[in-house]
Amino acid sequence: MLVLRLLNVVAPAYFLCISLVTFVLQIFVFIPSMFRDLSTTPLFSPALLHGALFLFLSANALGNYVLVIQSSPEDLGKDLNLGKGAEVADWLDGSRSPGSALPSTHFCRLCARVTQRHDHHCFFTGNCIGSRNMRNFIMFCLYTSLACLDSLVAGMAYISATLSMSFADPLAFLTLLPHSISQFFSGALLSSEMFVILMLYLWLGIGLACAGFCCHQMLLILRGQTRYQVRKGMVVRARPWRENLQEVFGKKWLLGLLIPVLNVESNYRRQKEK
């Protein structure tokens, strides 16, 4: 439990540090390097267009990140008047299943509360993902993956121009890291350039992980399931996939795709599932 609590603090700090480093590299390194192309008008220059795209992706990623933390799943323990008595103790030691009280409920040891439509505990947000913040969590994963892809492309363009190399060959990116390490220790590569190359692989890993997580969550939503239900082998009532999507994303789903907004219309049904 101590390790999990430590991870609950380290993971958000890690994400915020990566976000800060990415922002600094984009604003002060990648975007200024794009101003070398003087053939385009200032209004439609690659630097301004890329800067606007990066700010849009970053604002949505960080905005939904904040909303995931702010829109914590409701504490059903207060509604059930569980208090600190024997019933909570039974949930803590695992002798009583949360699903015996309400369907799809789960007591999180890290959050110390019982939540409805529990999906999982996200260590990068330090919060449980449930009915109130599922849409913001999916938007956070989506825009984080897009921001990483944008940073990856901008970083590859910067390295290509700085080191006079081409990424036309797919093997060029695969061999970039070992080749750069050997050049770095031989003194032929600057530490700043080596740092950017390491960030390329970090953006690739984070982007693929967030994209995979987003696709997995969307598949579960279409099925009307949560990760907790799948893990526990719970049977859910079959419903049309459009109803499942509307419960999570609400009627104004397009607005949530463009700007970070609170998930006010997509509360899950609280009655027992049959």
KEKE-3310 file (N, C-alpha, C; in steps of 0.2 Angstrom, whole numbers, plus 5000, padded with zeros to 4 digits):
npx = (5004:5010:5019:5010:5004:5015:5017:5006:5009:5021:5018:5009:5017:5028:5021:5018:5030:5035:5026:5029:5043:5040:5033:5042:5052:5045:5040:5052:5062:5058:5048:5054:5064:5057:5055:5064:5060:5057:5048:5035:5020:5019:5007:5002:5013:5023:5028:5019:5006:5009:5012:5000:4992:4998:4996:4982:4981:4988:4981:4968:4972:4978:4968:4957:4964:4964:4951:4947:4953:4946:4933:4929:4924:4908:4906:4899:4898:4894:4881:4876:4877:4888:4899:4912:4911:4908:4904:4912:4924:4923:4923:4936:4944:4941:4931:4918:4909:4909:4899:4889:4881:4878:4876:4891:4899:4914:4926:4939:4955:4965:4959:4950:4935:4919:4914:4902:4900:4913:4928:4943:4958:4967:4984:4991:4983:4980:4968:4951:4943:4927:4909:4908:4919:4923:4922:4930:4942:4944:4945:4957:4967:4966:4970:4982:4989:4989:4995:5008:5011:5012:5023:5032:5033:5037:5050:5057:5058:5066:5078:5081:5085:5095:5105:5107:5101:5090:5074:5067:5070:5063:5070:5079:5074:5074:5087:5092:5093:5104:5114:5116:5119:5132:5138:5137:5144:5157:5159:5154:5141:5130:5124:5112:5106:5106:5097:5085:5083:5081:5069:5061:5059:5052:5041:5035:5033:5024:5013:5009:5005:4994:4985:4982:4976:4965:4958:4955:4947:4936:4931:4926:4916:4907:4903:4896:4902:4914:4931:4933:4921:4924:4936:4931:4922:4908:4892:4884:4869:4863:4863:4859:4873:4873:4866:4875:4886:4880:4877:4890:4896:4886:4874:4879:4891:4900:4905:4913:4923:4930:4933:4939:4926:4915:4908:4893:4881:4881:4879:4880:4867:4860:4852:4849:4857:4849)
npy = (4994:5006:5008:5010:5022:5030:5030:5036:5049:5051:5048:5058:5069:5066:5066:5080:5086:5081:5087:5100:5101:5097:5108:5119:5115:5115:5128:5136:5130:5121:5128:5141:5137:5134:5146:5149:5147:5157:5159:5158:5168:5178:5176:5163:5155:5141:5140:5148:5141:5128:5131:5136:5124:5116:5123:5122:5108:5105:5113:5107:5094:5097:5104:5094:5085:5092:5093:5079:5077:5086:5083:5072:5055:5052:5050:5036:5031:5040:5042:5030:5030:5024:5027:5025:5012:4994:4990:4997:4992:4979:4980:4985:4975:4966:4956:4958:4961:4976:4976:4969:4979:4989:4989:4988:4995:5000:5000:5010:5009:5018:5031:5030:5029:5025:5021:5024:5015:5012:5012:5011:5015:5029:5032:5042:5053:5053:5049:5041:5034:5036:5037:5051:5057:5050:5054:5065:5059:5051:5060:5067:5057:5055:5068:5070:5059:5065:5077:5072:5065:5077:5083:5074:5074:5087:5087:5077:5084:5095:5089:5083:5094:5100:5090:5087:5075:5062:5056:5048:5034:5021:5014:5023:5030:5020:5016:5028:5031:5021:5025:5038:5038:5033:5043:5053:5050:5050:5063:5069:5073:5085:5088:5094:5091:5077:5076:5080:5069:5059:5063:5061:5047:5045:5053:5045:5033:5037:5043:5031:5023:5031:5032:5018:5015:5024:5019:5006:5010:5016:5005:4997:5006:5006:4993:4994:4992:4992:4993:4987:4979:4970:4964:4958:4949:4953:4952:4962:4972:4970:4983:4995:5002:5016:5021:5018:5026:5039:5040:5042:5052:5062:5073:5084:5081:5085:5098:5094:5088:5099:5109:5109:5103:5102:5086:5086:5081:5068:5058:5042:5030:5027:5017:5000:4988:4975)
npz = (5000:5004:4993:4983:4986:4986:4972:4968:4970:4964:4950:4945:4946:4938:4925:4925:4924:4912:4904:4905:4901:4887:4883:4884:4875:4863:4862:4863:4856:4845:4838:4835:4826:4815:4809:4799:4786:4774:4764:4765:4769:4784:4791:4788:4791:4794:4807:4815:4812:4817:4830:4835:4833:4842:4855:4855:4857:4868:4878:4878:4883:4895:4901:4902:4910:4922:4925:4926:4939:4946:4945:4954:4956:4963:4981:4987:4999:5008:5005:5008:5021:5028:5036:5048:5052:5055:5042:5033:5037:5033:5019:5018:5022:5012:5014:5011:4996:4986:4976:4982:4988:4979:4961:4952:4960:4970:4982:4984:4990:4990:4987:4997:4997:4991:4975:4961:4946:4944:4936:4935:4945:4942:4942:4936:4937:4950:4955:4955:4942:4936:4934:4933:4928:4917:4903:4902:4906:4894:4884:4889:4887:4873:4868:4874:4867:4854:4856:4859:4847:4839:4845:4842:4828:4826:4833:4826:4814:4818:4823:4810:4803:4811:4812:4799:4793:4786:4788:4779:4776:4785:4794:4799:4810:4820:4821:4826:4840:4846:4838:4840:4854:4854:4847:4856:4867:4861:4859:4848:4847:4854:4871:4872:4860:4861:4871:4866:4856:4865:4870:4859:4858:4870:4869:4859:4865:4876:4868:4861:4871:4877:4866:4864:4876:4876:4865:4870:4881:4874:4867:4878:4882:4871:4873:4884:4897:4911:4916:4928:4929:4919:4924:4936:4931:4929:4924:4912:4907:4891:4879:4866:4857:4855:4865:4876:4872:4873:4886:4892:4885:4883:4876:4870:4864:4854:4859:4869:4863:4857:4867:4884:4895:4909:4913:4913:4908:4906:4916:4924:4925:4941:4946:4950:4940:4930)
capx = (5000:5014:5021:5005:5003:5020:5016:5000:5012:5026:5016:5007:5023:5031:5017:5018:5037:5036:5022:5033:5048:5038:5031:5048:5055:5041:5040:5058:5067:5055:5044:5058:5068:5053:5055:5069:5057:5054:5045:5028:5018:5019:5000:5002:5020:5023:5029:5012:5001:5011:5011:4992:4990:5001:4993:4976:4981:4990:4976:4963:4975:4979:4961:4954:4968:4962:4944:4947:4954:4941:4926:4930:4917:4904:4907:4893:4898:4890:4874:4874:4878:4892:4903:4918:4909:4910:4903:4918:4930:4922:4926:4943:4948:4939:4926:4912:4910:4905:4894:4883:4877:4875:4880:4897:4903:4920:4929:4946:4959:4969:4954:4946:4928:4915:4911:4898:4902:4920:4932:4950:4961:4973:4989:4994:4979:4979:4961:4948:4939:4920:4904:4908:4925:4925:4923:4936:4948:4946:4948:4964:4971:4966:4973:4989:4992:4989:5001:5014:5013:5014:5029:5037:5035:5041:5056:5060:5060:5072:5084:5083:5088:5101:5110:5107:5099:5084:5070:5064:5070:5060:5075:5083:5072:5075:5094:5094:5095:5110:5119:5116:5123:5139:5141:5137:5150:5163:5159:5152:5134:5129:5120:5105:5103:5105:5091:5079:5082:5078:5062:5057:5057:5048:5034:5032:5030:5018:5008:5006:5001:4988:4981:4980:4971:4959:4954:4952:4941:4930:4928:4922:4910:4903:4900:4893:4906:4920:4937:4931:4917:4927:4940:4927:4917:4901:4887:4880:4863:4865:4860:4862:4879:4872:4864:4881:4890:4877:4878:4897:4898:4881:4871:4884:4898:4905:4908:4918:4929:4933:4936:4937:4920:4913:4904:4887:4875:4883:4880:4877:4861:4862:4848:4852:4856:4846)
capy = (5000:5012:5009:5013:5029:5034:5030:5040:5055:5052:5048:5065:5074:5064:5069:5087:5087:5079:5092:5107:5100:5097:5115:5123:5113:5117:5136:5140:5127:5119:5133:5146:5134:5134:5153:5149:5147:5164:5159:5159:5174:5177:5173:5156:5152:5134:5141:5150:5136:5123:5134:5136:5117:5113:5126:5119:5101:5106:5116:5102:5089:5099:5105:5088:5082:5095:5091:5073:5077:5090:5079:5065:5051:5053:5045:5033:5029:5045:5041:5024:5031:5019:5029:5021:5006:4988:4989:4999:4988:4973:4982:4986:4968:4962:4951:4960:4964:4982:4975:4967:4984:4992:4986:4992:4999:4998:5004:5011:5010:5025:5036:5029:5030:5020:5025:5020:5014:5012:5009:5010:5020:5031:5035:5049:5059:5052:5049:5036:5035:5033:5040:5058:5060:5046:5057:5069:5055:5049:5066:5068:5052:5057:5074:5068:5056:5069:5081:5068:5064:5083:5085:5069:5076:5093:5085:5074:5090:5099:5084:5082:5100:5101:5085:5086:5068:5061:5050:5045:5027:5019:5011:5029:5032:5014:5016:5034:5031:5018:5029:5045:5037:5032:5049:5057:5048:5051:5070:5072:5076:5090:5086:5097:5087:5070:5076:5080:5063:5054:5065:5058:5040:5046:5055:5040:5028:5040:5043:5025:5021:5034:5030:5012:5016:5027:5014:5001:5012:5016:4998:4995:5010:5003:4987:4996:4989:4995:4988:4984:4974:4965:4961:4954:4945:4954:4952:4968:4971:4972:4989:4998:5005:5023:5023:5018:5032:5045:5040:5044:5058:5067:5075:5090:5078:5089:5103:5091:5087:5105:5112:5105:5105:5097:5081:5087:5078:5061:5054:5036:5028:5024:5012:4993:4984:4969)
capz = (5000:5004:4986:4978:4988:4983:4965:4967:4970:4959:4943:4943:4946:4932:4920:4924:4922:4905:4900:4906:4896:4881:4882:4884:4869:4858:4862:4863:4852:4839:4834:4832:4821:4809:4806:4794:4780:4773:4757:4766:4772:4791:4794:4786:4792:4798:4814:4818:4812:4822:4837:4836:4834:4849:4860:4856:4859:4875:4882:4879:4887:4902:4904:4904:4916:4928:4926:4929:4946:4949:4944:4957:4957:4970:4987:4989:5006:5012:5003:5011:5028:5030:5042:5049:5056:5053:5035:5029:5038:5029:5012:5018:5022:5007:5016:5008:4990:4985:4972:4985:4990:4973:4956:4949:4965:4972:4987:4983:4996:4989:4988:5003:4996:4987:4969:4957:4939:4945:4930:4938:4948:4937:4946:4934:4940:4957:4956:4953:4935:4936:4930:4933:4925:4912:4897:4903:4905:4888:4881:4891:4884:4866:4867:4876:4862:4849:4858:4859:4840:4836:4847:4839:4822:4827:4835:4821:4809:4821:4822:4803:4801:4815:4811:4792:4791:4783:4790:4773:4778:4791:4799:4802:4817:4824:4823:4828:4847:4847:4834:4844:4860:4852:4845:4862:4871:4858:4859:4842:4848:4860:4876:4870:4854:4864:4876:4861:4854:4870:4871:4854:4860:4876:4866:4855:4870:4879:4863:4859:4877:4878:4861:4865:4882:4873:4861:4874:4884:4869:4866:4883:4882:4866:4876:4891:4902:4914:4917:4935:4928:4916:4929:4941:4927:4930:4918:4911:4903:4884:4877:4860:4858:4855:4872:4880:4871:4875:4894:4894:4881:4883:4870:4868:4864:4850:4863:4873:4858:4855:4873:4890:4899:4914:4911:4917:4905:4905:4922:4923:4929:4947:4948:4949:4933:4930)
cpx = (5004:5017:5016:5003:5009:5019:5010:5003:5017:5023:5013:5013:5027:5028:5018:5025:5038:5032:5026:5039:5046:5036:5037:5051:5051:5041:5047:5063:5064:5052:5049:5062:5064:5053:5060:5066:5054:5050:5037:5026:5018:5012:5000:5009:5019:5024:5022:5007:5003:5010:5004:4990:4992:4998:4986:4976:4983:4985:4970:4966:4976:4972:4957:4957:4965:4955:4943:4949:4949:4935:4927:4923:4914:4905:4900:4892:4894:4883:4871:4874:4882:4897:4909:4917:4912:4909:4909:4924:4929:4925:4933:4947:4946:4934:4919:4913:4906:4899:4888:4878:4874:4879:4886:4900:4909:4923:4937:4950:4963:4965:4950:4938:4925:4912:4907:4901:4910:4924:4939:4952:4967:4978:4992:4990:4978:4972:4957:4944:4933:4916:4905:4914:4927:4927:4929:4942:4950:4948:4955:4968:4971:4970:4981:4993:4993:4995:5008:5016:5015:5021:5034:5038:5039:5049:5060:5062:5066:5078:5086:5087:5094:5106:5111:5106:5092:5080:5065:5064:5067:5065:5079:5081:5074:5083:5097:5097:5102:5116:5121:5120:5130:5142:5141:5143:5157:5164:5157:5145:5133:5124:5113:5102:5102:5098:5085:5078:5079:5071:5058:5055:5052:5041:5031:5029:5024:5012:5005:5002:4994:4983:4978:4975:4965:4955:4951:4946:4935:4927:4924:4916:4905:4899:4896:4896:4911:4925:4936:4927:4920:4932:4937:4922:4910:4898:4883:4874:4865:4860:4863:4868:4878:4870:4870:4885:4887:4877:4885:4898:4893:4879:4876:4891:4903:4908:4914:4924:4933:4937:4934:4931:4919:4908:4897:4881:4876:4883:4876:4871:4863:4857:4851:4851:4854:4849)
cpy = (5006:5013:5012:5020:5033:5035:5035:5048:5056:5052:5055:5070:5072:5067:5076:5089:5086:5085:5099:5106:5100:5104:5119:5121:5115:5125:5139:5136:5125:5124:5139:5143:5134:5141:5154:5149:5153:5164:5159:5166:5173:5174:5166:5152:5145:5135:5143:5145:5130:5125:5134:5129:5115:5116:5123:5112:5101:5108:5111:5096:5091:5101:5099:5084:5085:5093:5084:5073:5081:5087:5072:5062:5052:5048:5042:5031:5034:5044:5035:5024:5025:5021:5026:5015:5000:4986:4991:4995:4981:4974:4983:4979:4963:4956:4952:4963:4970:4981:4972:4972:4988:4990:4991:4996:4996:5003:5004:5013:5016:5031:5036:5031:5025:5024:5021:5020:5015:5009:5007:5016:5022:5035:5041:5055:5058:5051:5043:5038:5032:5037:5047:5061:5055:5049:5062:5065:5052:5054:5068:5063:5053:5063:5074:5064:5060:5074:5078:5067:5071:5085:5080:5071:5082:5092:5082:5079:5094:5095:5083:5088:5101:5096:5083:5078:5068:5055:5047:5037:5026:5017:5017:5030:5026:5014:5023:5034:5028:5022:5035:5044:5036:5039:5054:5056:5049:5059:5073:5075:5080:5087:5088:5092:5080:5070:5076:5073:5058:5056:5062:5051:5040:5048:5049:5035:5031:5040:5037:5022:5024:5033:5023:5012:5019:5023:5009:5004:5013:5010:4996:4999:5007:4997:4988:4993:4994:4990:4984:4978:4968:4960:4956:4949:4946:4954:4959:4967:4974:4978:4991:5002:5013:5025:5023:5024:5038:5046:5043:5051:5064:5069:5081:5087:5082:5095:5100:5089:5093:5109:5108:5107:5100:5092:5081:5084:5071:5056:5047:5035:5025:5018:5005:4991:4977:4964)
cpz = (5000:4997:4982:4980:4986:4976:4963:4967:4965:4952:4941:4942:4940:4926:4919:4922:4915:4901:4900:4901:4889:4879:4880:4877:4863:4857:4860:4858:4845:4834:4831:4826:4814:4805:4800:4787:4779:4767:4759:4770:4780:4794:4793:4787:4795:4805:4818:4818:4817:4829:4839:4838:4841:4855:4861:4859:4867:4880:4883:4884:4894:4905:4906:4910:4922:4930:4928:4936:4949:4950:4947:4957:4963:4975:4989:4996:5010:5011:5007:5019:5031:5036:5042:5053:5053:5045:5031:5031:5034:5022:5012:5018:5016:5008:5013:5001:4989:4981:4975:4988:4984:4967:4954:4954:4967:4977:4985:4989:4996:4990:4994:5002:4991:4981:4965:4950:4939:4939:4933:4941:4944:4942:4943:4935:4947:4959:4953:4946:4936:4932:4929:4928:4919:4905:4897:4903:4898:4883:4883:4888:4876:4865:4869:4870:4856:4850:4857:4852:4837:4838:4844:4832:4822:4829:4830:4815:4812:4821:4815:4801:4804:4813:4803:4790:4789:4786:4785:4774:4784:4796:4802:4809:4822:4826:4825:4835:4848:4844:4838:4851:4859:4850:4851:4866:4868:4857:4853:4842:4854:4864:4874:4865:4857:4868:4871:4858:4859:4871:4865:4855:4866:4873:4862:4860:4874:4874:4862:4865:4878:4872:4862:4871:4880:4869:4865:4878:4880:4868:4872:4884:4877:4869:4882:4897:4905:4915:4923:4933:4924:4920:4934:4938:4928:4923:4917:4906:4896:4882:4870:4861:4858:4862:4877:4878:4873:4883:4896:4891:4881:4876:4866:4867:4860:4854:4867:4869:4857:4861:4879:4894:4904:4911:4915:4914:4905:4911:4921:4927:4935:4950:4947:4942:4934:4924)
residu = (MET:LEU:VAL:LEU:ARG:LEU:LEU:ASN:VAL:VAL:ALA:PRO:ALA:TYR:PHE:LEU:CYS:ILE:SER:LEU:VAL:THR:PHE:VAL:LEU:GLN:ILE:PHE:VAL:PHE:ILE:PRO:SER:MET:PHE:ARG:ASP:LEU:SER:THR:THR:PRO:LEU:PHE:SER:PRO:ALA:LEU:LEU:HIS:GLY:ALA:LEU:PHE:LEU:PHE:LEU:SER:ALA:ASN:ALA:LEU:GLY:ASN:TYR:VAL:LEU:VAL:ILE:GLN:SER:SER:PRO:GLU:ASP:LEU:GLY:LYS:ASP:LEU:ASN:LEU:GLY:LYS:GLY:ALA:GLU:VAL:ALA:ASP:TRP:LEU:ASP:GLY:SER:ARG:SER:PRO:GLY:SER:ALA:LEU:PRO:SER:THR:HIS:PHE:CYS:ARG:LEU:CYS:ALA:ARG:VAL:THR:GLN:ARG:HIS:ASP:HIS:HIS:CYS:PHE:PHE:THR:GLY:ASN:CYS:ILE:GLY:SER:ARG:ASN:MET:ARG:ASN:PHE:ILE:MET:PHE:CYS:LEU:TYR:THR:SER:LEU:ALA:CYS:LEU:ASP:SER:LEU:VAL:ALA:GLY:MET:ALA:TYR:ILE:SER:ALA:THR:LEU:SER:MET:SER:PHE:ALA:ASP:PRO:LEU:ALA:PHE:LEU:THR:LEU:LEU:PRO:HIS:SER:ILE:SER:GLN:PHE:PHE:SER:GLY:ALA:LEU:LEU:SER:SER:GLU:MET:PHE:VAL:ILE:LEU:MET:LEU:TYR:LEU:TRP:LEU:GLY:ILE:GLY:LEU:ALA:CYS:ALA:GLY:PHE:CYS:CYS:HIS:GLN:MET:LEU:LEU:ILE:LEU:ARG:GLY:GLN:THR:ARG:TYR:GLN:VAL:ARG:LYS:GLY:MET:VAL:VAL:ARG:ALA:ARG:PRO:TRP:ARG:GLU:ASN:LEU:GLN:GLU:VAL:PHE:GLY:LYS:LYS:TRP:LEU:LEU:GLY:LEU:LEU:ILE:PRO:VAL:LEU:ASN:VAL:GLU:SER:ASN:TYR:ARG:ARG:GLN:LYS:GLU:LYS)
# end
